[in-house]
Amino acid sequence: MLCLLIAAALAPAANPADALPSWKEFRGPDGVGHYTGPSVPTKWGTDTNVAWKTDLPGLGWSSPILMSGKLYLTTAVPKGDDHELRALCVDAKTGAIEWDKLVFTEDGKATPQPHKKNSHASPTPVTDGERIFVHFGHMGTACYDPKGTQLWATQEYAYKPVHGNGGSPILVGDKLVFSCDGGDEQFVVALDAKTGSRKWKTDRKSKAGMKFSFTTAQLIDHNGTKLIVSPASDFVAAYDPDSGAEVWRANYPAAGWSLICRPVYAAGLVVVSTGYMTQHLIAVDPSGKGDVTATHVKWTYKKHAPNTPTPLAVGDELYAVSDKGTMACLDPKTGKVHWEERLKGGAYSASPLLLNGKIFVTSESGVGLVIEPGTKGLSVIAENDLKEKTFATFVPAGGALFVRTESKLYKFAEGK
């Protein structure tokens, strides 16, 4: 017993950064956008609660992820007509860039420019706790260890980009899964996370007039059945995680393309935005097989459906923020609208999150709002302004809030 006490006393103190919980993918653990750790600040700004701020090279709208006290994100650095597609590691305690690795070089003469709201580095990385996976859409995918050593890379899954890239990869067990919806080919692929080799590849068999989209898939467990839900132009489909076989698909009420929102699983239904030009939210019962359009689409909502910000499920409520800046609160079971109100800040692209029971969201101009959830109407409890373009979604951890703007990465913490 004495030996154990001596050993414990001599053991090095735990680094607080190591105790930070992981935020391993776009919208955090399980992709649901919820955080319940130590309270993050509700007030922030260029000189308010700033623990540190770090200038980032290049431009990218990928959100950071967090693992073991390190933030990982991607960027694109212009080199003449070309772009260096790079992966960065930032220390969450100090803001220091620990490594900056060239992943791929994009030939500017051979690749069309992305949409003005997009970037050459928009997909968010993902981690399994041991490896970091970075993805650049049609340009390829790579895997790194925490020290910045490349473990594998592939450019096998190229396709014709339209408006750039955007959809983020997800991890499903030992598989890295992402969609490729280009102007020429549309498919979903699963790679072995350890080696990058193909596990399966499934053709979308799309008949859409405009076939390109940028969605991030969502793994759901519906009554014990796991499904990968992945929206495409004109339809949303569910795939078997083991084989990649399509289980069901539901067509949209109107043609939809350039989809961006991640699916949301709420009240036993899958809620999907149908994209441009006549966007809807549709809710699909995921228990069906085959074409379930006529039988399993339970409700639709059109008036302020988003194209870019992913909706947020909060208990018996669903919050959707339109690109033009209107928030709607709906019942996810029925689609009933509780309220629809305009937000400050202009246009919105970042996805809302539920942090410590409050809704956090930021506009494209950098206006950040903290909102009290509820069915009675919009209740804004804090308003902040970074005065810079902000398209990336926030990352909370250990009482801190990490925010990527057009040129910087901030850490906000109370009392700083």
C-alpha positions as CSV (number, residue, x, y, z in Angstrom):
1,M,0.0,0.0,0.0
2,L,2.9,2.4,0.9
3,C,4.5,1.7,-2.5
4,L,1.3,2.6,-4.3
5,L,1.0,5.9,-2.3
6,I,4.6,6.8,-3.1
7,A,4.2,6.0,-6.8
8,A,1.0,8.1,-6.9
9,A,2.8,11.0,-5.3
10,L,5.8,10.8,-7.7
11,A,3.6,10.5,-10.8
12,P,3.6,13.7,-13.0
13,A,0.6,15.9,-12.7
14,A,-1.9,15.5,-15.4
15,N,-1.7,18.2,-18.1
16,P,-5.0,20.1,-18.1
17,A,-5.0,20.1,-21.9
18,D,-4.9,16.3,-21.9
19,A,-8.2,16.4,-19.9
20,L,-10.0,18.3,-22.6
21,P,-12.8,16.1,-24.0
22,S,-12.6,15.3,-27.7
23,W,-14.7,17.1,-30.3
24,K,-13.9,14.5,-32.9
25,E,-15.9,15.5,-36.0
26,F,-18.2,18.1,-37.5
27,R,-20.7,19.1,-34.9
28,G,-18.9,17.1,-32.2
29,P,-19.5,13.7,-30.6
30,D,-21.9,11.6,-32.7
31,G,-22.5,14.7,-34.9
32,V,-25.4,16.0,-32.9
33,G,-24.0,19.4,-31.9
34,H,-24.4,19.0,-28.1
35,Y,-21.9,19.9,-25.3
36,T,-22.4,19.5,-21.6
37,G,-18.9,20.2,-20.1
38,P,-17.7,23.1,-18.0
39,S,-19.5,26.3,-19.0
40,V,-18.2,28.1,-22.1
41,P,-18.3,31.9,-22.2
42,T,-21.4,33.6,-23.5
43,K,-19.5,36.8,-24.1
44,W,-16.6,37.0,-26.6
45,G,-15.1,39.5,-29.0
46,T,-11.8,40.6,-30.4
47,D,-10.8,41.9,-27.0
48,T,-13.3,40.1,-24.7
49,N,-12.4,36.8,-23.0
50,V,-9.6,36.1,-25.5
51,A,-7.3,33.4,-24.1
52,W,-5.3,33.5,-27.4
53,K,-5.7,34.2,-31.0
54,T,-3.6,32.7,-33.8
55,D,-3.2,33.9,-37.4
56,L,-3.9,31.0,-39.8
57,P,-2.1,30.6,-43.2
58,G,-4.3,30.6,-46.3
59,L,-8.0,30.2,-46.2
60,G,-10.4,27.4,-45.3
61,W,-13.9,27.0,-43.9
62,S,-13.3,23.6,-42.3
63,S,-14.2,23.6,-38.6
64,P,-11.5,22.5,-36.2
65,I,-11.7,19.2,-34.3
66,L,-10.1,18.6,-30.9
67,M,-8.2,15.5,-29.6
68,S,-5.9,15.2,-26.5
69,G,-5.5,19.0,-26.2
70,K,-4.7,19.6,-29.9
71,L,-6.8,21.2,-32.5
72,Y,-6.7,19.9,-36.1
73,L,-7.9,21.8,-39.2
74,T,-7.2,22.3,-42.9
75,T,-6.4,25.3,-45.0
76,A,-5.5,26.2,-48.6
77,V,-2.5,28.4,-49.3
78,P,-2.3,30.0,-52.7
79,K,0.9,29.5,-54.7
80,G,0.5,31.4,-58.0
81,D,-2.5,29.8,-59.7
82,D,-2.3,26.7,-57.5
83,H,-3.3,25.9,-53.9
84,E,-1.3,24.0,-51.3
85,L,-3.9,22.0,-49.4
86,R,-2.5,21.7,-45.9
87,A,-3.3,20.1,-42.5
88,L,-2.5,22.0,-39.3
89,C,-2.1,21.0,-35.6
90,V,-2.6,23.8,-33.0
91,D,-2.0,23.5,-29.3
92,A,-5.2,24.2,-27.5
93,K,-3.5,25.6,-24.4
94,T,-1.2,28.1,-26.2
95,G,-2.5,28.6,-29.7
96,A,0.9,27.6,-31.2
97,I,0.9,25.9,-34.5
98,E,2.8,22.7,-33.8
99,W,2.8,21.4,-37.3
100,D,1.7,22.4,-40.8
101,K,1.8,19.7,-43.4
102,L,1.4,19.8,-47.2
103,V,-1.2,17.2,-48.1
104,F,-1.9,17.8,-51.8
105,T,-1.3,20.5,-54.4
106,E,-4.3,21.6,-56.4
107,D,-3.6,22.6,-60.0
108,G,-5.3,26.0,-60.4
109,K,-5.5,25.6,-64.2
110,A,-7.2,22.3,-64.1
111,T,-9.6,22.9,-61.2
112,P,-12.6,25.3,-61.4
113,Q,-12.8,28.0,-58.7
114,P,-15.2,27.2,-55.8
115,H,-18.3,29.1,-55.1
116,K,-17.7,32.5,-53.4
117,K,-19.2,31.0,-50.1
118,N,-16.9,27.9,-50.4
119,S,-13.2,27.4,-50.1
120,H,-10.5,24.9,-51.2
121,A,-10.5,23.5,-47.7
122,S,-14.1,23.2,-46.4
123,P,-14.5,19.6,-45.2
124,T,-13.9,19.2,-41.4
125,P,-11.4,16.6,-40.3
126,V,-12.3,13.6,-38.1
127,T,-10.4,11.6,-35.6
128,D,-10.7,8.1,-34.0
129,G,-8.6,9.1,-31.1
130,E,-5.4,7.7,-32.7
131,R,-5.4,9.1,-36.2
132,I,-6.5,12.3,-37.9
133,F,-8.3,12.1,-41.3
134,V,-8.3,15.1,-43.6
135,H,-10.4,15.3,-46.7
136,F,-10.4,17.7,-49.7
137,G,-13.3,16.3,-51.7
138,H,-12.2,15.6,-55.3
139,M,-8.6,16.3,-54.4
140,G,-8.2,13.4,-52.1
141,T,-8.1,12.1,-48.5
142,A,-5.2,11.5,-46.1
143,C,-4.5,10.1,-42.6
144,Y,-2.0,11.5,-40.1
145,D,-0.8,10.5,-36.6
146,P,-0.8,13.1,-33.9
147,K,2.8,14.0,-34.5
148,G,2.1,14.9,-38.2
149,T,3.4,11.8,-39.9
150,Q,1.4,10.8,-42.9
151,L,0.1,7.3,-42.6
152,W,-1.7,7.0,-45.9
153,A,-3.1,9.2,-48.7
154,T,-5.4,8.5,-51.7
155,Q,-6.5,10.4,-54.7
156,E,-8.3,7.5,-56.2
157,Y,-11.8,8.9,-55.7
158,A,-11.6,11.9,-58.0
159,Y,-14.7,13.4,-59.7
160,K,-15.6,16.6,-61.5
161,P,-16.1,19.3,-58.9
162,V,-18.9,21.9,-59.2
163,H,-18.4,24.9,-56.9
164,G,-15.6,23.2,-55.0
165,N,-15.8,20.6,-52.1
166,G,-17.6,20.6,-48.8
167,G,-18.9,17.4,-47.4
168,S,-16.9,16.0,-44.4
169,P,-16.0,12.4,-43.7
170,I,-17.3,10.4,-40.8
171,L,-16.1,7.3,-39.0
172,V,-18.3,4.2,-38.8
173,G,-16.4,1.6,-36.8
174,D,-13.2,0.9,-38.7
175,K,-14.5,2.7,-41.8
176,L,-14.0,6.2,-43.1
177,V,-17.1,7.2,-45.0
178,F,-17.8,10.1,-47.3
179,S,-19.9,11.0,-50.3
180,C,-18.7,12.1,-53.7
181,D,-21.4,14.0,-55.6
182,G,-19.8,15.6,-58.6
183,G,-21.0,16.8,-62.0
184,D,-20.0,13.4,-63.5
185,E,-20.1,10.8,-60.8
186,Q,-22.1,10.3,-57.6
187,F,-21.2,7.7,-55.1
188,V,-20.6,6.9,-51.4
189,V,-17.3,5.2,-50.4
190,A,-16.0,3.6,-47.2
191,L,-12.3,3.2,-46.7
192,D,-10.4,1.1,-44.2
193,A,-9.4,3.7,-41.6
194,K,-6.0,2.0,-40.9
195,T,-4.9,1.6,-44.5
196,G,-7.0,3.7,-46.8
197,S,-8.0,0.7,-48.9
198,R,-11.5,0.4,-50.1
199,K,-14.1,-1.4,-48.1
200,W,-17.0,-0.6,-50.4
201,K,-18.2,1.9,-53.0
202,T,-21.9,2.4,-53.8
203,D,-23.1,4.2,-57.0
204,R,-25.9,6.7,-56.2
205,K,-27.7,5.8,-59.5
206,S,-28.8,9.4,-59.6
207,K,-31.2,10.7,-62.1
208,A,-31.1,14.3,-60.9
209,G,-30.8,17.1,-63.4
210,M,-28.2,18.8,-61.2
211,K,-26.2,16.1,-59.6
212,F,-23.6,17.9,-57.5
213,S,-23.9,18.2,-53.7
214,F,-21.7,18.5,-50.6
215,T,-23.3,16.6,-47.7
216,T,-21.9,15.0,-44.6
217,A,-23.4,11.6,-43.8
218,Q,-25.0,10.8,-40.4
219,L,-24.8,7.4,-38.7
220,I,-28.1,6.6,-36.9
221,D,-29.3,3.7,-34.7
222,H,-33.0,3.3,-35.3
223,N,-34.5,0.6,-33.1
224,G,-31.2,-1.4,-33.1
225,T,-30.6,-1.0,-36.8
226,K,-27.6,1.1,-37.8
227,L,-27.8,3.1,-41.0
228,I,-25.6,5.6,-42.8
229,V,-28.0,8.4,-44.0
230,S,-26.5,10.4,-46.8
231,P,-28.4,13.0,-48.8
232,A,-27.8,13.5,-52.5
233,S,-29.3,15.7,-55.2
234,D,-33.0,15.0,-55.5
235,F,-33.1,12.2,-52.9
236,V,-31.9,11.0,-49.5
237,A,-30.7,7.4,-49.0
238,A,-29.8,5.1,-46.2
239,Y,-26.9,2.6,-46.6
240,D,-25.9,-0.5,-44.8
241,P,-22.7,0.3,-42.9
242,D,-21.2,-3.2,-43.5
243,S,-21.9,-3.6,-47.2
244,G,-22.8,-0.2,-48.5
245,A,-26.0,-1.6,-50.0
246,E,-28.8,1.0,-50.3
247,V,-31.6,0.2,-47.8
248,W,-34.1,2.9,-48.7
249,R,-34.4,6.2,-50.5
250,A,-36.9,9.1,-50.4
251,N,-37.3,11.6,-53.1
252,Y,-37.7,15.3,-52.4
253,P,-41.0,17.2,-53.1
254,A,-39.1,19.4,-55.6
255,A,-35.7,19.1,-57.4
256,G,-32.9,19.7,-54.9
257,W,-29.2,20.1,-55.5
258,S,-26.0,21.6,-54.0
259,L,-27.1,20.0,-50.7
260,I,-24.9,21.0,-47.7
261,C,-26.8,20.3,-44.4
262,R,-26.0,17.2,-42.4
263,P,-29.0,15.0,-41.6
264,V,-30.5,15.2,-38.1
265,Y,-32.0,12.3,-36.3
266,A,-34.8,13.6,-34.0
267,A,-37.9,12.0,-32.5
268,G,-37.2,8.8,-34.4
269,L,-37.2,10.6,-37.8
270,V,-34.4,11.7,-40.1
271,V,-34.7,15.4,-41.0
272,V,-33.0,16.5,-44.2
273,S,-32.7,19.8,-46.1
274,T,-33.3,19.4,-49.8
275,G,-31.0,22.2,-51.0
276,Y,-31.4,24.6,-53.9
277,M,-33.5,26.0,-55.5
278,T,-36.7,25.2,-53.6
279,Q,-35.4,24.1,-50.3
280,H,-37.5,22.1,-47.9
281,L,-37.0,20.3,-44.6
282,I,-38.4,16.8,-44.9
283,A,-38.7,14.2,-42.1
284,V,-38.4,10.5,-43.0
285,D,-39.3,7.5,-40.9
286,P,-36.1,5.4,-41.4
287,S,-37.7,2.0,-40.9
288,G,-38.6,1.4,-44.5
289,K,-37.1,-0.5,-47.4
290,G,-36.7,0.5,-51.1
291,D,-38.5,3.7,-52.4
292,V,-40.2,5.1,-49.3
293,T,-41.3,8.5,-50.7
294,A,-45.0,7.8,-50.6
295,T,-45.0,5.9,-47.3
296,H,-42.4,7.2,-44.9
297,V,-42.1,11.0,-45.5
298,K,-43.9,12.2,-42.4
299,W,-43.8,16.0,-42.8
300,T,-42.3,18.8,-44.9
301,Y,-41.4,22.4,-44.0
302,K,-40.6,25.0,-46.7
303,K,-40.8,28.7,-45.5
304,H,-37.4,29.2,-43.8
305,A,-35.6,25.9,-44.6
306,P,-31.8,26.2,-44.6
307,N,-29.4,25.5,-47.4
308,T,-26.2,25.6,-45.3
309,P,-26.6,25.5,-41.5
310,T,-27.5,22.1,-40.2
311,P,-30.6,22.1,-38.0
312,L,-30.3,21.4,-34.3
313,A,-32.4,19.0,-32.2
314,V,-33.1,20.1,-28.6
315,G,-35.4,17.7,-26.7
316,D,-38.8,18.0,-28.3
317,E,-37.8,20.9,-30.4
318,L,-36.0,21.4,-33.7
319,Y,-34.2,24.6,-34.6
320,A,-33.4,25.6,-38.1
321,V,-31.5,28.7,-39.2
322,S,-32.0,29.8,-42.8
323,D,-29.1,31.1,-44.9
324,K,-30.9,34.5,-44.9
325,G,-30.9,34.6,-41.1
326,T,-34.4,33.5,-39.9
327,M,-34.6,30.9,-37.1
328,A,-37.6,28.6,-36.9
329,C,-38.5,26.4,-34.0
330,L,-40.5,23.3,-35.0
331,D,-41.9,20.1,-33.4
332,P,-39.6,17.3,-34.9
333,K,-42.4,14.8,-34.6
334,T,-45.0,16.7,-36.7
335,G,-43.3,19.6,-38.3
336,K,-45.6,22.0,-36.5
337,V,-44.1,25.5,-36.4
338,H,-43.8,27.1,-32.9
339,W,-42.2,30.3,-34.1
340,E,-40.2,31.9,-36.9
341,E,-38.1,35.0,-36.1
342,R,-35.3,37.0,-37.8
343,L,-31.8,36.9,-36.3
344,K,-29.3,39.8,-36.2
345,G,-26.2,39.6,-38.3
346,G,-27.3,39.1,-41.8
347,A,-26.6,35.8,-43.6
348,Y,-25.8,32.5,-41.8
349,S,-23.7,29.5,-42.8
350,A,-22.3,28.0,-39.6
351,S,-24.4,25.4,-37.8
352,P,-26.1,26.1,-34.4
353,L,-24.9,24.1,-31.4
354,L,-26.4,23.4,-28.0
355,L,-23.7,24.4,-25.4
356,N,-24.6,24.1,-21.7
357,G,-28.3,24.2,-22.6
358,K,-28.0,27.3,-24.7
359,I,-28.0,27.6,-28.5
360,F,-24.9,29.2,-30.0
361,V,-24.7,30.4,-33.6
362,T,-22.7,32.9,-35.6
363,S,-23.5,34.8,-38.8
364,E,-21.3,35.0,-41.8
365,S,-20.2,38.5,-40.7
366,G,-19.1,37.3,-37.3
367,V,-22.1,38.2,-35.2
368,G,-22.4,35.5,-32.5
369,L,-25.7,34.9,-30.6
370,V,-26.5,32.9,-27.5
371,I,-30.2,31.9,-27.5
372,E,-32.4,30.4,-24.8
373,P,-34.3,27.4,-26.2
374,G,-38.1,27.4,-25.9
375,T,-41.3,27.3,-27.9
376,K,-42.6,30.7,-26.9
377,G,-40.4,32.8,-29.2
378,L,-36.9,34.0,-29.8
379,S,-34.9,34.8,-26.7
380,V,-31.4,36.2,-27.3
381,I,-29.4,36.4,-24.1
382,A,-26.1,37.5,-25.5
383,E,-24.8,39.1,-28.7
384,N,-21.2,39.3,-29.7
385,D,-19.3,40.5,-32.8
386,L,-15.9,39.4,-34.2
387,K,-16.2,41.8,-37.1
388,E,-14.8,39.2,-39.5
389,K,-16.2,36.6,-41.8
390,T,-17.1,33.5,-39.9
391,F,-18.4,30.4,-41.7
392,A,-16.9,27.7,-39.6
393,T,-18.9,26.0,-36.8
394,F,-17.8,26.5,-33.2
395,V,-15.8,24.0,-31.1
396,P,-16.5,23.9,-27.3
397,A,-14.2,22.1,-24.8
398,G,-13.2,22.3,-21.1
399,G,-15.0,25.6,-20.6
400,A,-13.4,27.2,-23.7
401,L,-14.9,28.2,-27.0
402,F,-12.7,27.8,-30.2
403,V,-13.8,29.9,-33.1
404,R,-12.3,30.0,-36.6
405,T,-12.7,33.2,-38.6
406,E,-11.5,34.1,-42.1
407,S,-7.9,34.8,-40.9
408,K,-7.7,33.6,-37.2
409,L,-8.4,30.9,-34.7
410,Y,-9.5,32.2,-31.3
411,K,-9.8,30.6,-27.9
412,F,-12.3,32.3,-25.6
413,A,-12.4,31.6,-21.9
414,E,-14.0,33.4,-19.0
415,G,-11.7,36.0,-17.2
416,K,-9.2,36.1,-20.1
